[in-house]
Amino acid sequence: MLKQIPLAAVHRALGAKMVDFGGWEMPLQYTGILEEHRAVRTAAGLFDVSHMGEIEIRGPEALQLVQQATTNNAAKLADGQVQYSGLLYEHGGFVDDILVHRVAADHYFLCVNASNQDKDFEHIRAQNRWNCTVENRGADYAQLAIQGPRAAEILQKLTPVALSEIRYYRFRDGEVCSRPARIARTGYTGEDGFELYLSPGDAAEVWQALLDAGREAGLRPCGLGARNTLRMEAGMALYGHEIDASITPLEAGLEWIVKWDKGDFCGRARLEKQKAEGVRRKLIGFEMRGRGIGRDGYEVRVGGQPAGWVTSGGPSPTLGKNIGMCYLPAELAQPGTAIEIVVREQPVEAVTVPLPFYRRPK
């Protein structure tokens, strides 16, 4: 039996194609991935991402636990600020990539990937030797994401919170449709937008109100298909693809979330050793030059020899070309390297390019 998000019946009524995603029944698309993708890039899209997990750490020594469990420096956060970070195993591979929200000095709110929630909770709890508590709160929250250049304009119709005062990677607790909501200026699309954390019982009302408020502005309900093409264009990592237990932040181009000056954290010793020895493989983008699409898991060759693998790949609706990300030996993971992607046992020409593929206009 697949796990159900609070609005599953609403999505079926809208004609969404529902699929199994990490054990959850989720909407893949409504009117089509291409149309939904373009709506987010040009106007706005509304996503139900209530499968995502939430973990809360509270207590006088909550910061100490967050610092031990995560790679980034949570001591730099102010109340109402968000931070992208990583949970690592002692061997340096990813348990998960997460968002850390500082609600107060003694209260941290973590958004984690859906399929990893229970694992993340146990991983954090096992490290807790401080005066604080760790709570697995995923069942207590629904999460909606409104993304795109007109997202703020649409959401502002439904909240008294001054959205212009919420800077990127900041949040405020307030109301949407007179319902309590945590409003975070974050997202997974490469566009401006907001992620709303709500009571599951309020999600249907807020979902419908956002659709109504955004109809004239071109807002569309969007599924996981468009979410994937949008994040891929923006060069954002997806757990199980660009990052997993075998991949370290240094290999994934995420050393910027590792703060060496913060003190000890889980996995630090292994990362220090890897940094000293030099990273042997790195993540890089690619564009297809021949006919074909480089799909997840396809072999990558250089000079006719196996060299790496594709982590994510597919058509880019914004760029009008086939793109992807792959791991290659560090010395080859440089823009401009001629590579071949093995598509249906046939090598197809491609070239490595810098990440991200797309940056939104300022």
N, C-alpha and C positions, 0 to 999 in steps of 0.2 A: 504494500500500500504506500503510495506516494504521500509525502507530507503536504498539507494544504495551507496556502496563504489565506488570510482573511477574505480577500476579494476574488477568490477563484471563480465563484459563480458569476460575478460581475464581468469578468473577462470572457467567460464562455458566452454570456449574453451579447457581448460586443462582437462576437464572431472570431475571437482570438484562436489561433492554433496553439494548443497546449502541449508541452513536452516535459519529459523528465530531465530536470537539471539538478544534479547533485542530490537526488532523492526527493526533490520538491517538484510539484506540478506547477509549471510556470508558463506564461504567455511568450511564445517565440516571436509572433508577429500578428498584426491585425489586418492592415490593408496591403502590407508588403514591406520587406526590409528596406528596399531602395527609397520608397516614398517616406518611410518613417525616418530614415537616416537624414534625408534632405530637409525634412521638417525641423529637425534639431539644429542643423547647420544654418538654416535661414530664418526660422521663427522660433518654435519651441516644441518639445516633446515631453510627454508625461509617462514615467516608468513606475511600475509597482515592483519594488525590490524588497518586499517584506520578508523574503527568505533570508536576508542578511542577519547576522547574529549581533547581539549586544551583550557586553560584559561590563559590570560596574565594580570599581574598586573604591572602597570608602574606609576612612579611618585616619588617625593622626599621622600614621606613617605610610599612607597610600603612595606618596611619591617614591619612597624608597623601593617599593615593590615594582612600580612602573619602570623605574630606572634599571632595575636588575633584569626585568623580563624583556625590555624593548631596546632597540639599537639607537634610536634617536634620543635627544636630550630633552626630556619632559620638564626639567627644571627651568628651561627657558620659556615655558608656556605661561601666559597670563590667563586669568579667568575669561572664558569665552573664546579661547583660541584652540585651533585644531592642528594636529601634526600627523603627517604620514610617517609610518614607522614599520619595523619588522620584528617578528618573534622568531628567534633562532633556536635550533638545537645546539648542543655543546660542540658538535662537529661543524657548525657554521652554516648548515643548510636551513632553508626556511620552514618554520612551522606554519607561518602565514604572514601576509602583509596586512596592516591594520591602520585605522585612523584612531588617534588618541585625542579625546576632547577633555580639556580641563574645565570642569564645572565649578570647582572651588579647590582650595589648597588641600582639602581632605577628601576630594571626590573626583574620580576620573572615569570617563565614559568611553568605552572602546567599541568601535564598529568593526566586526570581523567577517570573514567570508562564511557563507552559509554552511557549506559542507565541512568546515573546519571548526565550527563553534564549540562543540563539546571537547574536541581535542585541544583547542586553544585554552578553554577554561581549565582543564586538568593540568595543562602545561604551566599556566600562570599560578594556579593554586599550589602546585607542588613546590614552587619556589618561594612561597609566602612564609617568611620567618619574622614578619614585622607586625606591628599593632594595626592591622587593617583586615577587612573582609573582602572576599571575591564572590560576586554573585553572577550567575548565568541568567540573564534577563531577556533572552531572545523572544520568549513567548509573550512578553509584556509590551512589545513594540511592533507596530507596522511602520514601514518606511516607504515613502513616495519620493520620487526625484523629478523635479521639473527643470529641464535643461534647454538652453538655447538663448540666442540674443534677445528674445522678448520675454524670457522667463520672469525677470524681476517685475516688469510691467504687468504681467498677468497675475502673479502671486500678490502683488501689492493691493489689488482689488479686494483681497480676502483677509488681510491682516492689518492691525493697527501698528505693527512693528515697522519702523522706518528701515526698509531694506537697503537703501543707499548707504546707511551707516554701518552695515555689516560688510566688512572687507573680506577679501578672498581668504579662505581657511579660517574664518571666524564664525561664531554662532551666537544666537540669542534664544532664550526661552521666552515664549510668548503665546499667542493664540493665532490659529488659522480657522476661519469660519466659527469663531467663538469657542473653539476647542483647544485645549492645551497642546502645544507643539514645540519641539526643539527645531529651530530653523537654522540650518548650517549652509554656508556658502561654499559648498564642496560639490564634487561630481566625478563622473567616470566617462566623460564624453569629449573632453577637450574644449567644451564651451562653458560660458558663464551659466550659473544656475544654482539651485538649492536642493538640499536633501532634507526632508521633513520626517521627524520621528514622532509618531502619534500612538495613542491607544488604539489597539486593533478595532475596538468598537466604533471609533470615530473615522476610520479610514474610508469607508464607503461614501460618507457625506462629503468629505474633503476631496476625494477623487472626482466625484461628479461635479462639485462646485468648480474645481480647477478646469475640467473639460468645458463647462459652460462659460467660465470667465475667459477662456482662451480661444474659443471657437472662431471669433472674428479675426483674431491675430494669427490664425493658422496653426494653433497647437493641435497635435495629434497624439493619441495613445500609442506608445511604442513598446516593443517587446525585446527579448534578449538578443534577437538577431541584429537589430540596429545598435543595441548597446555594445555588441562585440565589434562591429565594423567601425563604430565611432571611437572606441577606446584603442583599437588597433591603429587607426590613422594617427591618433594622438601619442602612440608609442607607449601606452600604459600596460604594465605587466598584469597578466592574469594567472592566478595560482593554478598549478597543474599544467601550465604551458611555459611561460617565460621563467617562472620560479616554482620550486618545489623543494623537497627535503634534500635533494642532491645538488642544488644550486645555491651559491652564496651571493650576498649583495654585491661583492666585488666583481663577480662574473656577470651579474645581471645589469651592470651599469647603475647600481643603486648605492654606491659607496657614500653618496651625499646624505643618506639617512643613517649612516654609521658615524656617531660622534665620538672620536677617539679621546677627547678631553673630558668626558663625563664620568670616568671611572669604570668599574667593572660592570659587565653585563653578560648574560648567557651567550656563549659562542665567541666571545671576544678573543680568547687565546688562539683559537683556530684561525680567525680572521687575521690576527697579527702575523701568524706564521705564513699564511697565504700571501699577505701583502709583502712580506720580506722576501719570500721565494719568487714572487711574480705570478700573476694569474695566467693560467694556461689556456683558458677559453673565455670568450666574451660574446655578449649578445650584440647583434648588428642588424640593421634593416636591409631589405633588398627589394628591387623592382624586377619584374619579369621582362626580359627582352624578347624571348620567343613566345610562341603561342602555348598557353597553359597556365594553370594556377598552382602555386606552391602551397599545398595543404599541410596542416599540422602533422608532424611526424615524418614527412618526406625526407629522404636522404639528400644531403648537400655535398656536391663534389667540387674540388678545385683541381684543375689540370687532369681531370679524369679520375682522380682518386677520392675515395670517401673522406670527408673532412668534418662534417657536422650534420645538423638536423634542423628542420623547420619547426618552430614553436607555435606560430600562428601565421595564417596566410589566407588571402582571398582578394576579391575585387575591392577597390577603393572607389566608392560612389563619388566622393568629392574630387579626387584626382583623375578619375577615369582611366586607371591602370591597375594591374594586378600587383599587389605588394605583399610583404610579409616580414617576419623576424626570424632569425636563426642564430644558432650558436656555431662559432668557428674557432679554430685555434687563434690565440691572441694576436699572433703576427699576421694573420690573414683577415682579422676582423677590422679592416680599415675601409673607409669609403672608396669606391672605385675598383674593388677587387672583382674580377670576372669569375663567376661561379656557375654551376649547373645544378638545377633542381630536378631530381629524378621523378618524373610524372608518368605513372603507369609504365614503369620500367624504361622510359625513354628520357635521356638527359635533355633539359630545356635551358637555354641560355638565360642568365640573370646577372645583375650587378649589385654589389653592396652599396648602400646609401646611408647617410646619417639618420638618426632618430631625433625627434619625431618626424613623421611624414607631413603632419599638418599642425600649424599653430593658428589659433583664432586671431582675427584682426583686433588690434587694441582699440 
